[in-house]
Amino acid sequence: MSNESSDEVPDTAAQQSAERERRLEEREKETDRRERHADQREELADRRDEAADRRERLADVREGEAALRERRADDRERAADRREDALDAQEEQADHRSRAAGERTAGHRQRSSEAIDRAQGLIAASRDQLLRADEALRRAEARDDVEQRAVDQEVALSERQKRRDGHAPHDAGPSEPRQKDS
């Protein structure tokens, strides 16, 4: 009988060794699969980052062009203001000379009407400048919203991947009782 029991021991040991080898192979395969998935996710993340960088560069170019247009408009308005001021000063001098020479000058009503027209022009220019500043602010806010959505999407994607890869189930609390094998 001792032969039978010694025969069983090597068979059991061989079976255990074979089972252990099979489990190790399964773990290796699972590890390889996870690494492939991680590589694929990393590649996708790199592609998303590259696309986001391209969009960001394009948005920067558009923003730069808009800022250039705004600067040019502001420059034109400042030049118009300087010309207006120069014309006002020139008109004052002409009126002063005309009065000194005994000539009639434009009446108070006419000057007031001209001043109102100039003020309305300044108001319109200020309104245009305000609209440009408002548009620049809207573009900046839209860019911030896009960036925030991208961050939120990345966080949600990471969370889904964690759950899919089996990281989240370890966090399961007492609300999920474990079942024992009978």
OpenMM code with the backbone's topology and positions (N, CA, C; nanometers):
from openmm import Vec3, app, unit

residues = "MET SER ASN GLU SER SER ASP GLU VAL PRO ASP THR ALA ALA GLN GLN SER ALA GLU ARG GLU ARG ARG LEU GLU GLU ARG GLU LYS GLU THR ASP ARG ARG GLU ARG HIS ALA ASP GLN ARG GLU GLU LEU ALA ASP ARG ARG ASP GLU ALA ALA ASP ARG ARG GLU ARG LEU ALA ASP VAL ARG GLU GLY GLU ALA ALA LEU ARG GLU ARG ARG ALA ASP ASP ARG GLU ARG ALA ALA ASP ARG ARG GLU ASP ALA LEU ASP ALA GLN GLU GLU GLN ALA ASP HIS ARG SER ARG ALA ALA GLY GLU ARG THR ALA GLY HIS ARG GLN ARG SER SER GLU ALA ILE ASP ARG ALA GLN GLY LEU ILE ALA ALA SER ARG ASP GLN LEU LEU ARG ALA ASP GLU ALA LEU ARG ARG ALA GLU ALA ARG ASP ASP VAL GLU GLN ARG ALA VAL ASP GLN GLU VAL ALA LEU SER GLU ARG GLN LYS ARG ARG ASP GLY HIS ALA PRO HIS ASP ALA GLY PRO SER GLU PRO ARG GLN LYS ASP SER".split()
positions = [
    Vec3(0.0805, -0.1183, 0.0000),
    Vec3(0.0000, 0.0000, 0.0000),
    Vec3(0.0846, 0.1244, 0.0000),
    Vec3(0.2002, 0.1161, 0.0537),
    Vec3(0.2848, 0.2325, 0.0547),
    Vec3(0.3204, 0.2752, -0.0862),
    Vec3(0.3234, 0.1810, -0.1785),
    Vec3(0.3504, 0.2151, -0.3176),
    Vec3(0.2371, 0.2966, -0.3761),
    Vec3(0.1137, 0.2601, -0.3431),
    Vec3(-0.0010, 0.3333, -0.3955),
    Vec3(-0.0007, 0.4761, -0.3448),
    Vec3(0.0218, 0.4928, -0.2168),
    Vec3(0.0211, 0.6291, -0.1641),
    Vec3(0.1385, 0.7084, -0.2176),
    Vec3(0.2536, 0.6441, -0.2398),
    Vec3(0.3646, 0.7186, -0.2977),
    Vec3(0.3380, 0.7495, -0.4439),
    Vec3(0.2594, 0.6634, -0.5123),
    Vec3(0.2214, 0.6919, -0.6507),
    Vec3(0.1260, 0.8102, -0.6563),
    Vec3(0.0377, 0.8210, -0.5599),
    Vec3(-0.0596, 0.9305, -0.5599),
    Vec3(0.0063, 1.0633, -0.5312),
    Vec3(0.1048, 1.0659, -0.4491),
    Vec3(0.1704, 1.1908, -0.4129),
    Vec3(0.2347, 1.2547, -0.5345),
    Vec3(0.3136, 1.1822, -0.6121),
    Vec3(0.3710, 1.2458, -0.7304),
    Vec3(0.2627, 1.2904, -0.8288),
    Vec3(0.1564, 1.2135, -0.8451),
    Vec3(0.0492, 1.2539, -0.9357),
    Vec3(-0.0156, 1.3818, -0.8852),
    Vec3(-0.0421, 1.3914, -0.7582),
    Vec3(-0.1030, 1.5105, -0.7008),
    Vec3(-0.0087, 1.6287, -0.7140),
    Vec3(0.1165, 1.6073, -0.6882),
    Vec3(0.2149, 1.7140, -0.7006),
    Vec3(0.2255, 1.7582, -0.8459),
    Vec3(0.2205, 1.6656, -0.9376),
    Vec3(0.2273, 1.6998, -1.0803),
    Vec3(0.1024, 1.7767, -1.1212),
    Vec3(-0.0129, 1.7321, -1.0690),
    Vec3(-0.1375, 1.8022, -1.0995),
    Vec3(-0.1356, 1.9437, -1.0435),
    Vec3(-0.0883, 1.9561, -0.9225),
    Vec3(-0.0795, 2.0893, -0.8609),
    Vec3(0.0163, 2.1781, -0.9378),
    Vec3(0.1264, 2.1212, -0.9799),
    Vec3(0.2251, 2.1959, -1.0565),
    Vec3(0.1655, 2.2381, -1.1916),
    Vec3(0.0937, 2.1454, -1.2556),
    Vec3(0.0307, 2.1767, -1.3851),
    Vec3(-0.0770, 2.2840, -1.3666),
    Vec3(-0.1548, 2.2735, -1.2601),
    Vec3(-0.2596, 2.3729, -1.2324),
    Vec3(-0.1965, 2.5095, -1.2051),
    Vec3(-0.0916, 2.5075, -1.1293),
    Vec3(-0.0217, 2.6333, -1.0995),
    Vec3(0.0346, 2.6950, -1.2275),
    Vec3(0.0912, 2.6117, -1.3130),
    Vec3(0.1454, 2.6584, -1.4403),
    Vec3(0.0338, 2.7181, -1.5272),
    Vec3(-0.0811, 2.6512, -1.5292),
    Vec3(-0.1946, 2.7004, -1.6067),
    Vec3(-0.2417, 2.8365, -1.5541),
    Vec3(-0.2501, 2.8510, -1.4227),
    Vec3(-0.2913, 2.9792, -1.3629),
    Vec3(-0.1911, 3.0892, -1.3959),
    Vec3(-0.0625, 3.0547, -1.3912),
    Vec3(0.0403, 3.1540, -1.4250),
    Vec3(0.0283, 3.1979, -1.5713),
    Vec3(0.0026, 3.1009, -1.6586),
    Vec3(-0.0156, 3.1348, -1.8000),
    Vec3(-0.1373, 3.2244, -1.8193),
    Vec3(-0.2453, 3.1941, -1.7485),
    Vec3(-0.3664, 3.2778, -1.7573),
    Vec3(-0.3376, 3.4195, -1.7074),
    Vec3(-0.2639, 3.4267, -1.5974),
    Vec3(-0.2285, 3.5595, -1.5442),
    Vec3(-0.1414, 3.6361, -1.6430),
    Vec3(-0.0466, 3.5654, -1.7061),
    Vec3(0.0387, 3.6308, -1.8049),
    Vec3(-0.0440, 3.6815, -1.9230),
    Vec3(-0.1362, 3.5963, -1.9690),
    Vec3(-0.2230, 3.6369, -2.0794),
    Vec3(-0.3074, 3.7579, -2.0394),
    Vec3(-0.3620, 3.7549, -1.9196),
    Vec3(-0.4441, 3.8671, -1.8717),
    Vec3(-0.3591, 3.9941, -1.8588),
    Vec3(-0.2375, 3.9773, -1.8086),
    Vec3(-0.1460, 4.0915, -1.7969),
    Vec3(-0.1121, 4.1472, -1.9344),
    Vec3(-0.0850, 4.0582, -2.0286),
    Vec3(-0.0565, 4.1025, -2.1667),
    Vec3(-0.1764, 4.1765, -2.2250),
    Vec3(-0.2959, 4.1206, -2.2028),
    Vec3(-0.4172, 4.1852, -2.2537),
    Vec3(-0.4344, 4.3244, -2.1930),
    Vec3(-0.4134, 4.3331, -2.0637),
    Vec3(-0.4253, 4.4642, -1.9973),
    Vec3(-0.3210, 4.5625, -2.0488),
    Vec3(-0.1999, 4.5145, -2.0717),
    Vec3(-0.0947, 4.6022, -2.1255),
    Vec3(-0.1308, 4.6507, -2.2650),
    Vec3(-0.1860, 4.5600, -2.3481),
    Vec3(-0.2291, 4.6012, -2.4826),
    Vec3(-0.3379, 4.7076, -2.4732),
    Vec3(-0.4346, 4.6839, -2.3835),
    Vec3(-0.5421, 4.7825, -2.3651),
    Vec3(-0.4869, 4.9143, -2.3129),
    Vec3(-0.3928, 4.9071, -2.2209),
    Vec3(-0.3323, 5.0297, -2.1680),
    Vec3(-0.2573, 5.1034, -2.2787),
    Vec3(-0.1862, 5.0268, -2.3622),
    Vec3(-0.1154, 5.0890, -2.4756),
    Vec3(-0.2139, 5.1546, -2.5714),
    Vec3(-0.3247, 5.0850, -2.5987),
    Vec3(-0.4259, 5.1417, -2.6885),
    Vec3(-0.4864, 5.2689, -2.6285),
    Vec3(-0.5172, 5.2647, -2.4988),
    Vec3(-0.5733, 5.3835, -2.4328),
    Vec3(-0.4734, 5.4981, -2.4358),
    Vec3(-0.3472, 5.4661, -2.4134),
    Vec3(-0.2432, 5.5690, -2.4157),
    Vec3(-0.2299, 5.6290, -2.5556),
    Vec3(-0.2367, 5.5424, -2.6572),
    Vec3(-0.2293, 5.5910, -2.7955),
    Vec3(-0.3492, 5.6804, -2.8269),
    Vec3(-0.4676, 5.6379, -2.7841),
    Vec3(-0.5872, 5.7206, -2.8047),
    Vec3(-0.5756, 5.8536, -2.7301),
    Vec3(-0.5236, 5.8481, -2.6092),
    Vec3(-0.5057, 5.9712, -2.5319),
    Vec3(-0.4063, 6.0641, -2.6017),
    Vec3(-0.3001, 6.0057, -2.6573),
    Vec3(-0.2026, 6.0865, -2.7308),
    Vec3(-0.2672, 6.1514, -2.8525),
    Vec3(-0.3495, 6.0737, -2.9239),
    Vec3(-0.4192, 6.1301, -3.0403),
    Vec3(-0.5137, 6.2432, -2.9988),
    Vec3(-0.5862, 6.2207, -2.8890),
    Vec3(-0.6765, 6.3266, -2.8402),
    Vec3(-0.5971, 6.4506, -2.8009),
    Vec3(-0.4830, 6.4289, -2.7353),
    Vec3(-0.3989, 6.5421, -2.6961),
    Vec3(-0.3487, 6.6182, -2.8185),
    Vec3(-0.3062, 6.5430, -2.9206),
    Vec3(-0.2581, 6.6079, -3.0430),
    Vec3(-0.3695, 6.6874, -3.1093),
    Vec3(-0.4888, 6.6285, -3.1147),
    Vec3(-0.6036, 6.6996, -3.1743),
    Vec3(-0.6375, 6.8231, -3.0914),
    Vec3(-0.6324, 6.8097, -2.9602),
    Vec3(-0.6605, 6.9248, -2.8741),
    Vec3(-0.5549, 7.0334, -2.8930),
    Vec3(-0.4300, 6.9920, -2.9080),
    Vec3(-0.3225, 7.0893, -2.9323),
    Vec3(-0.3435, 7.1622, -3.0646),
    Vec3(-0.3843, 7.0862, -3.1688),
    Vec3(-0.4109, 7.1509, -3.2979),
    Vec3(-0.5258, 7.2505, -3.2849),
    Vec3(-0.6324, 7.2096, -3.2155),
    Vec3(-0.7457, 7.3008, -3.1963),
    Vec3(-0.7026, 7.4239, -3.1168),
    Vec3(-0.6192, 7.4026, -3.0175),
    Vec3(-0.5707, 7.5135, -2.9356),
    Vec3(-0.4871, 7.6099, -3.0189),
    Vec3(-0.3980, 7.5547, -3.1028),
    Vec3(-0.3162, 7.6407, -3.1891),
    Vec3(-0.4044, 7.7202, -3.2849),
    Vec3(-0.5050, 7.6552, -3.3421),
    Vec3(-0.5969, 7.7231, -3.4329),
    Vec3(-0.6745, 7.8322, -3.3585),
    Vec3(-0.7191, 7.8014, -3.2385),
    Vec3(-0.7902, 7.9015, -3.1584),
    Vec3(-0.6979, 8.0187, -3.1243),
    Vec3(-0.5710, 7.9887, -3.0961),
    Vec3(-0.4752, 8.0955, -3.0672),
    Vec3(-0.4550, 8.1851, -3.1887),
    Vec3(-0.4481, 8.1234, -3.3075),
    Vec3(-0.4323, 8.2025, -3.4301),
    Vec3(-0.5542, 8.2916, -3.4499),
    Vec3(-0.6734, 8.2320, -3.4337),
    Vec3(-0.7964, 8.3118, -3.4500),
    Vec3(-0.8022, 8.4243, -3.3472),
    Vec3(-0.7642, 8.3933, -3.2241),
    Vec3(-0.7654, 8.4958, -3.1189),
    Vec3(-0.6656, 8.6064, -3.1503),
    Vec3(-0.5488, 8.5669, -3.2011),
    Vec3(-0.4485, 8.6664, -3.2395),
    Vec3(-0.4987, 8.7567, -3.3507),
    Vec3(-0.5669, 8.6971, -3.4488),
    Vec3(-0.6226, 8.7766, -3.5582),
    Vec3(-0.7304, 8.8717, -3.5067),
    Vec3(-0.8139, 8.8228, -3.4171),
    Vec3(-0.9183, 8.9083, -3.3596),
    Vec3(-0.8562, 9.0215, -3.2783),
    Vec3(-0.7529, 8.9896, -3.2018),
    Vec3(-0.6854, 9.0933, -3.1228),
    Vec3(-0.6209, 9.1972, -3.2142),
    Vec3(-0.5637, 9.1514, -3.3254),
    Vec3(-0.5035, 9.2441, -3.4215),
    Vec3(-0.6103, 9.3362, -3.4805),
    Vec3(-0.7251, 9.2783, -3.5173),
    Vec3(-0.8343, 9.3612, -3.5701),
    Vec3(-0.8791, 9.4639, -3.4664),
    Vec3(-0.8883, 9.4207, -3.3419),
    Vec3(-0.9299, 9.5126, -3.2353),
    Vec3(-0.8278, 9.6238, -3.2162),
    Vec3(-0.6992, 9.5900, -3.2179),
    Vec3(-0.5952, 9.6930, -3.2030),
    Vec3(-0.6007, 9.7929, -3.3186),
    Vec3(-0.6216, 9.7411, -3.4396),
    Vec3(-0.6303, 9.8300, -3.5549),
    Vec3(-0.7513, 9.9230, -3.5426),
    Vec3(-0.8630, 9.8684, -3.4999),
    Vec3(-0.9826, 9.9517, -3.4825),
    Vec3(-0.9583, 10.0569, -3.3741),
    Vec3(-0.8952, 10.0160, -3.2646),
    Vec3(-0.8640, 10.1127, -3.1585),
    Vec3(-0.7694, 10.2207, -3.2097),
    Vec3(-0.6698, 10.1804, -3.2888),
    Vec3(-0.5760, 10.2778, -3.3470),
    Vec3(-0.6495, 10.3769, -3.4373),
    Vec3(-0.7427, 10.3235, -3.5190),
    Vec3(-0.8199, 10.4127, -3.6063),
    Vec3(-0.9037, 10.5104, -3.5245),
    Vec3(-0.9635, 10.4615, -3.4181),
    Vec3(-1.0441, 10.5500, -3.3330),
    Vec3(-0.9577, 10.6570, -3.2661),
    Vec3(-0.8395, 10.6192, -3.2182),
    Vec3(-0.7512, 10.7179, -3.1554),
    Vec3(-0.7072, 10.8227, -3.2580),
    Vec3(-0.6759, 10.7763, -3.3803),
    Vec3(-0.6357, 10.8708, -3.4858),
    Vec3(-0.7512, 10.9651, -3.5184),
    Vec3(-0.8723, 10.9104, -3.5249),
    Vec3(-0.9897, 10.9945, -3.5522),
    Vec3(-1.0112, 11.0949, -3.4388),
    Vec3(-0.9902, 11.0517, -3.3149),
    Vec3(-1.0041, 11.1429, -3.2004),
    Vec3(-0.9013, 11.2556, -3.2088),
    Vec3(-0.7771, 11.2223, -3.2452),
    Vec3(-0.6728, 11.3254, -3.2574),
    Vec3(-0.7090, 11.4252, -3.3684),
    Vec3(-0.7567, 11.3726, -3.4822),
    Vec3(-0.7976, 11.4623, -3.5914),
    Vec3(-0.9125, 11.5512, -3.5475),
    Vec3(-1.0068, 11.4916, -3.4758),
    Vec3(-1.1219, 11.5682, -3.4261),
    Vec3(-1.0758, 11.6790, -3.3310),
    Vec3(-0.9859, 11.6445, -3.2402),
    Vec3(-0.9344, 11.7453, -3.1468),
    Vec3(-0.8597, 11.8562, -3.2217),
    Vec3(-0.7799, 11.8146, -3.3212),
    Vec3(-0.7053, 11.9141, -3.4004),
    Vec3(-0.8016, 12.0057, -3.4757),
    Vec3(-0.9065, 11.9476, -3.5329),
    Vec3(-1.0064, 12.0288, -3.6039),
    Vec3(-1.0794, 12.1239, -3.5091),
    Vec3(-1.1106, 12.0755, -3.3885),
    Vec3(-1.1762, 12.1618, -3.2897),
    Vec3(-1.0866, 12.2817, -3.2564),
    Vec3(-0.9580, 12.2527, -3.2342),
    Vec3(-0.8649, 12.3610, -3.2012),
    Vec3(-0.8512, 12.4580, -3.3184),
    Vec3(-0.8434, 12.4031, -3.4387),
    Vec3(-0.8323, 12.4866, -3.5588),
    Vec3(-0.9569, 12.5750, -3.5740),
    Vec3(-1.0718, 12.5172, -3.5488),
    Vec3(-1.1977, 12.5905, -3.5597),
    Vec3(-1.2039, 12.7031, -3.4560),
    Vec3(-1.1587, 12.6738, -3.3368),
    Vec3(-1.1556, 12.7768, -3.2308),
    Vec3(-1.0679, 12.8943, -3.2743),
    Vec3(-0.9502, 12.8610, -3.3276),
    Vec3(-0.8593, 12.9671, -3.3726),
    Vec3(-0.9210, 13.0476, -3.4859),
    Vec3(-0.9853, 12.9793, -3.5799),
    Vec3(-1.0488, 13.0497, -3.6927),
    Vec3(-1.1601, 13.1406, -3.6414),
    Vec3(-1.2378, 13.0936, -3.5475),
    Vec3(-1.3451, 13.1758, -3.4903),
    Vec3(-1.2870, 13.2970, -3.4187),
    Vec3(-1.1808, 13.2758, -3.3452),
    Vec3(-1.1172, 13.3856, -3.2719),
    Vec3(-1.0661, 13.4921, -3.3694),
    Vec3(-0.9995, 13.4479, -3.4773),
    Vec3(-0.9494, 13.5431, -3.5780),
    Vec3(-1.0652, 13.6152, -3.6464),
    Vec3(-1.1702, 13.5382, -3.6765),
    Vec3(-1.2860, 13.6005, -3.7437),
    Vec3(-1.3491, 13.7056, -3.6536),
    Vec3(-1.3632, 13.6785, -3.5274),
    Vec3(-1.4215, 13.7760, -3.4341),
    Vec3(-1.3306, 13.8979, -3.4214),
    Vec3(-1.1986, 13.8723, -3.4191),
    Vec3(-1.1033, 13.9838, -3.4084),
    Vec3(-1.1093, 14.0723, -3.5328),
    Vec3(-1.1392, 14.0112, -3.6478),
    Vec3(-1.1479, 14.0885, -3.7718),
    Vec3(-1.2864, 14.1491, -3.7888),
    Vec3(-1.3755, 14.1242, -3.6945),
    Vec3(-1.5090, 14.1811, -3.7013),
    Vec3(-1.6050, 14.1009, -3.7878),
    Vec3(-1.5686, 13.9819, -3.8217),
    Vec3(-1.6571, 13.8987, -3.9035),
    Vec3(-1.7509, 13.8185, -3.8135),
    Vec3(-1.8600, 13.7759, -3.8750),
    Vec3(-1.9551, 13.6902, -3.8018),
    Vec3(-1.9015, 13.5480, -3.7970),
    Vec3(-1.9199, 13.4846, -3.6875),
    Vec3(-1.8791, 13.3444, -3.6735),
    Vec3(-2.0047, 13.2593, -3.6635),
    Vec3(-1.9840, 13.1321, -3.6689),
    Vec3(-2.0975, 13.0405, -3.6572),
    Vec3(-2.1680, 13.0655, -3.5247),
    Vec3(-2.2970, 13.0556, -3.5277),
    Vec3(-2.3759, 13.0815, -3.4080),
    Vec3(-2.3606, 12.9735, -3.3024),
    Vec3(-2.4056, 13.0104, -3.1854),
    Vec3(-2.3980, 12.9196, -3.0703),
    Vec3(-2.4743, 12.7902, -3.0987),
    Vec3(-2.5901, 12.8020, -3.1624),
    Vec3(-2.6693, 12.6832, -3.1938),
    Vec3(-2.5946, 12.5913, -3.2903),
    Vec3(-2.5323, 12.6518, -3.3883),
    Vec3(-2.4590, 12.5701, -3.4860),
    Vec3(-2.3438, 12.4982, -3.4171),
    Vec3(-2.2704, 12.5678, -3.3317),
    Vec3(-2.1587, 12.5056, -3.2592),
    Vec3(-2.2106, 12.3953, -3.1669),
    Vec3(-2.3206, 12.4210, -3.1021),
    Vec3(-2.3779, 12.3197, -3.0126),
    Vec3(-2.4198, 12.1967, -3.0915),
    Vec3(-2.4808, 12.2197, -3.2070),
    Vec3(-2.5226, 12.1088, -3.2917),
    Vec3(-2.4017, 12.0289, -3.3379),
    Vec3(-2.2944, 12.0980, -3.3758),
    Vec3(-2.1718, 12.0294, -3.4174),
    Vec3(-2.1111, 11.9521, -3.3009),
    Vec3(-2.1135, 12.0109, -3.1825),
    Vec3(-2.0593, 11.9427, -3.0637),
    Vec3(-2.1417, 11.8176, -3.0322),
    Vec3(-2.2730, 11.8273, -3.0492),
    Vec3(-2.3594, 11.7106, -3.0252),
    Vec3(-2.3262, 11.6005, -3.1255),
    Vec3(-2.3082, 11.6395, -3.2520),
    Vec3(-2.2729, 11.5405, -3.3542),
    Vec3(-2.1404, 11.4715, -3.3211),
    Vec3(-2.0432, 11.5514, -3.2767),
    Vec3(-1.9135, 11.4922, -3.2402),
    Vec3(-1.9287, 11.3989, -3.1202),
    Vec3(-2.0070, 11.4395, -3.0215),
    Vec3(-2.0274, 11.3558, -2.9028),
    Vec3(-2.0968, 11.2250, -2.9410),
    Vec3(-2.1944, 11.2351, -3.0323),
    Vec3(-2.2609, 11.1133, -3.0770),
    Vec3(-2.1640, 11.0217, -3.1513),
    Vec3(-2.0745, 11.0799, -3.2272),
    Vec3(-1.9716, 10.9999, -3.2943),
    Vec3(-1.8812, 10.9303, -3.1936),
    Vec3(-1.8440, 11.0047, -3.0870),
    Vec3(-1.7612, 10.9442, -2.9819),
    Vec3(-1.8361, 10.8318, -2.9100),
    Vec3(-1.9648, 10.8526, -2.8876),
    Vec3(-2.0466, 10.7486, -2.8238),
    Vec3(-2.0514, 10.6245, -2.9116),
    Vec3(-2.0717, 10.6442, -3.0417),
    Vec3(-2.0760, 10.5307, -3.1342),
    Vec3(-1.9414, 10.4576, -3.1349),
    Vec3(-1.8320, 10.5332, -3.1348),
    Vec3(-1.6992, 10.4709, -3.1334),
    Vec3(-1.6784, 10.3942, -3.0024),
    Vec3(-1.7226, 10.4521, -2.8912),
    Vec3(-1.7096, 10.3842, -2.7619),
    Vec3(-1.7950, 10.2573, -2.7594),
    Vec3(-1.9144, 10.2651, -2.8177),
    Vec3(-2.0029, 10.1488, -2.8240),
    Vec3(-1.9358, 10.0383, -2.9075),
    Vec3(-1.8745, 10.0759, -3.0190),
    Vec3(-1.8038, 9.9770, -3.1013),
    Vec3(-1.6899, 9.9129, -3.0229),
    Vec3(-1.6165, 9.9950, -2.9502),
    Vec3(-1.5052, 9.9433, -2.8700),
    Vec3(-1.5577, 9.8493, -2.7617),
    Vec3(-1.6690, 9.8856, -2.6994),
    Vec3(-1.7299, 9.8007, -2.5971),
    Vec3(-1.7748, 9.6677, -2.6570),
    Vec3(-1.8335, 9.6716, -2.7748),
    Vec3(-1.8771, 9.5481, -2.8411),
    Vec3(-1.7579, 9.4584, -2.8735),
    Vec3(-1.6479, 9.5179, -2.9172),
    Vec3(-1.5283, 9.4381, -2.9461),
    Vec3(-1.4733, 9.3748, -2.8182),
    Vec3(-1.4714, 9.4516, -2.7108),
    Vec3(-1.4225, 9.3975, -2.5835),
    Vec3(-1.5149, 9.2858, -2.5348),
    Vec3(-1.6457, 9.3043, -2.5519),
    Vec3(-1.7421, 9.2030, -2.5123),
    Vec3(-1.7229, 9.0761, -2.5947),
    Vec3(-1.7000, 9.0914, -2.7231),
    Vec3(-1.6768, 8.9755, -2.8105),
    Vec3(-1.5486, 8.9035, -2.7695),
    Vec3(-1.4438, 8.9765, -2.7362),
    Vec3(-1.3186, 8.9139, -2.6908),
    Vec3(-1.3429, 8.8348, -2.5616),
    Vec3(-1.4235, 8.8903, -2.4729),
    Vec3(-1.4563, 8.8205, -2.3489),
    Vec3(-1.5355, 8.6937, -2.3772),
    Vec3(-1.6318, 8.7004, -2.4683),
    Vec3(-1.7102, 8.5814, -2.5039),
    Vec3(-1.6206, 8.4732, -2.5639),
    Vec3(-1.5260, 8.5137, -2.6476),
    Vec3(-1.4345, 8.4152, -2.7062),
    Vec3(-1.3502, 8.3491, -2.5967),
    Vec3(-1.3026, 8.4291, -2.5029),
    Vec3(-1.2220, 8.3742, -2.3933),
    Vec3(-1.3055, 8.2787, -2.3080),
    Vec3(-1.4290, 8.3158, -2.2791),
    Vec3(-1.5161, 8.2284, -2.1999),
    Vec3(-1.5479, 8.1004, -2.2755),
    Vec3(-1.5708, 8.1112, -2.4056),
    Vec3(-1.5981, 7.9918, -2.4866),
    Vec3(-1.4772, 7.8989, -2.4861),
    Vec3(-1.3570, 7.9571, -2.4968),
    Vec3(-1.2347, 7.8774, -2.4930),
    Vec3(-1.2218, 7.8083, -2.3568),
    Vec3(-1.2529, 7.8803, -2.2493),
    Vec3(-1.2479, 7.8203, -2.1159),
    Vec3(-1.3490, 7.7065, -2.1039),
    Vec3(-1.4699, 7.7263, -2.1594),
    Vec3(-1.5721, 7.6213, -2.1548),
    Vec3(-1.5264, 7.4969, -2.2294),
    Vec3(-1.4660, 7.5157, -2.3456),
    Vec3(-1.4169, 7.4021, -2.4243),
    Vec3(-1.3096, 7.3278, -2.3458),
    Vec3(-1.2179, 7.4013, -2.2853),
    Vec3(-1.1122, 7.3379, -2.2070),
    Vec3(-1.1706, 7.2617, -2.0881),
    Vec3(-1.2711, 7.3204, -2.0215),
    Vec3(-1.3313, 7.2538, -1.9063),
    Vec3(-1.4039, 7.1274, -1.9485),
    Vec3(-1.4746, 7.1331, -2.0626),
    Vec3(-1.5433, 7.0133, -2.1120),
    Vec3(-1.4419, 6.9038, -2.1453),
    Vec3(-1.3289, 6.9418, -2.2037),
    Vec3(-1.2256, 6.8435, -2.2367),
    Vec3(-1.1715, 6.7779, -2.1096),
    Vec3(-1.1489, 6.8584, -2.0068),
    Vec3(-1.1006, 6.8037, -1.8797),
    Vec3(-1.2056, 6.7115, -1.8190),
    Vec3(-1.3322, 6.7547, -1.8200),
    Vec3(-1.4396, 6.6722, -1.7648),
    Vec3(-1.4521, 6.5396, -1.8403),
    Vec3(-1.4385, 6.5442, -1.9720),
    Vec3(-1.4462, 6.4218, -2.0518),
    Vec3(-1.3305, 6.3286, -2.0196),
    Vec3(-1.2117, 6.3844, -2.0037),
    Vec3(-1.0955, 6.3013, -1.9697),
    Vec3(-1.1137, 6.2354, -1.8329),
    Vec3(-1.1660, 6.3112, -1.7377),
    Vec3(-1.1885, 6.2553, -1.6038),
    Vec3(-1.2918, 6.1436, -1.6115),
    Vec3(-1.4020, 6.1671, -1.6836),
    Vec3(-1.5059, 6.0648, -1.6966),
    Vec3(-1.4514, 5.9412, -1.7666),
    Vec3(-1.3717, 5.9612, -1.8697),
    Vec3(-1.3115, 5.8485, -1.9418),
    Vec3(-1.2187, 5.7701, -1.8496),
    Vec3(-1.1387, 5.8393, -1.7725),
    Vec3(-1.0482, 5.7714, -1.6791),
    Vec3(-1.1260, 5.6896, -1.5766),
    Vec3(-1.2350, 5.7472, -1.5269),
    Vec3(-1.3169, 5.6757, -1.4294),
    Vec3(-1.3783, 5.5507, -1.4907),
    Vec3(-1.4289, 5.5619, -1.6144),
    Vec3(-1.4865, 5.4454, -1.6815),
    Vec3(-1.3800, 5.3384, -1.7033),
    Vec3(-1.2600, 5.3805, -1.7427),
    Vec3(-1.1529, 5.2840, -1.7665),
    Vec3(-1.1109, 5.2152, -1.6369),
    Vec3(-1.1086, 5.2903, -1.5280),
    Vec3(-1.0747, 5.2296, -1.3993),
    Vec3(-1.1769, 5.1226, -1.3621),
    Vec3(-1.3053, 5.1576, -1.3802),
    Vec3(-1.4099, 5.0597, -1.3480),
    Vec3(-1.4000, 4.9382, -1.4393),
    Vec3(-1.3738, 4.9623, -1.5672),
    Vec3(-1.3653, 4.8542, -1.6653),
    Vec3(-1.2453, 4.7633, -1.6349),
    Vec3(-1.1355, 4.8218, -1.5927),
    Vec3(-1.0146, 4.7436, -1.5659),
    Vec3(-1.0188, 4.6731, -1.4315),
    Vec3(-1.1226, 4.6984, -1.3560),
    Vec3(-1.1373, 4.6282, -1.2295),
    Vec3(-1.0770, 4.6983, -1.1111),
    Vec3(-1.0397, 4.8246, -1.1261),
    Vec3(-0.9844, 4.8971, -1.0118),
    Vec3(-1.0930, 4.9411, -0.9170),
    Vec3(-1.2073, 4.9790, -0.9657),
    Vec3(-1.3132, 5.0327, -0.8815),
    Vec3(-1.3804, 4.9274, -0.7946),
    Vec3(-1.3986, 4.8005, -0.8406),
    Vec3(-1.4671, 4.7049, -0.7551),
    Vec3(-1.3978, 4.6825, -0.6214),
    Vec3(-1.2658, 4.7058, -0.6146),
    Vec3(-1.1959, 4.6917, -0.4871),
    Vec3(-1.2439, 4.7954, -0.3881),
    Vec3(-1.2999, 4.9018, -0.4379),
    Vec3(-1.3492, 5.0087, -0.3521),
    Vec3(-1.4884, 4.9778, -0.2992),
    Vec3(-1.5486, 4.8679, -0.3452),
    Vec3(-1.6847, 4.8351, -0.3042),
    Vec3(-1.6865, 4.8152, -0.1534),
    Vec3(-1.7793, 4.8772, -0.0921),
    Vec3(-1.7874, 4.8745, 0.0525),
    Vec3(-1.8767, 4.7629, 0.1019),
    Vec3(-1.9240, 4.7761, 0.2225),
    Vec3(-2.0056, 4.6722, 0.2841),
    Vec3(-2.1417, 4.6575, 0.2169),
    Vec3(-2.1781, 4.7481, 0.1279),
    Vec3(-2.3084, 4.7390, 0.0632),
    Vec3(-2.3142, 4.6209, -0.0326),
    Vec3(-2.1978, 4.5666, -0.0710),
    Vec3(-2.1960, 4.4512, -0.1592),
    Vec3(-2.1361, 4.3329, -0.0834),
    Vec3(-2.2216, 4.2493, -0.0247),
    Vec3(-2.1680, 4.1354, 0.0529),
    Vec3(-2.1051, 4.0332, -0.0382),
    Vec3(-1.9991, 3.9739, 0.0113),
    Vec3(-1.9298, 3.8707, -0.0645),
    Vec3(-1.9991, 3.7362, -0.0399),
    Vec3(-2.0063, 3.6580, -0.1444),
    Vec3(-2.0662, 3.5271, -0.1310),
    Vec3(-1.9563, 3.4237, -0.1116),
    Vec3(-1.9784, 3.3334, -0.0187),
    Vec3(-1.8818, 3.2274, 0.0059),
    Vec3(-1.9175, 3.1067, -0.0784),
    Vec3(-1.8153, 3.0369, -0.1235),
    Vec3(-1.8394, 2.9129, -0.1955),
    Vec3(-1.8688, 2.8042, -0.0945),
    Vec3(-1.9717, 2.7272, -0.1191),
    Vec3(-2.0097, 2.6223, -0.0219),
    Vec3(-1.9419, 2.4932, -0.0538),
] * unit.nanometer
topology = app.Topology()
chain = topology.addChain("A")
for resn in residues:
    res = topology.addResidue(resn, chain)
    for name in ("N", "CA", "C"):
        topology.addAtom(name, app.Element.getBySymbol(name[0]), res)
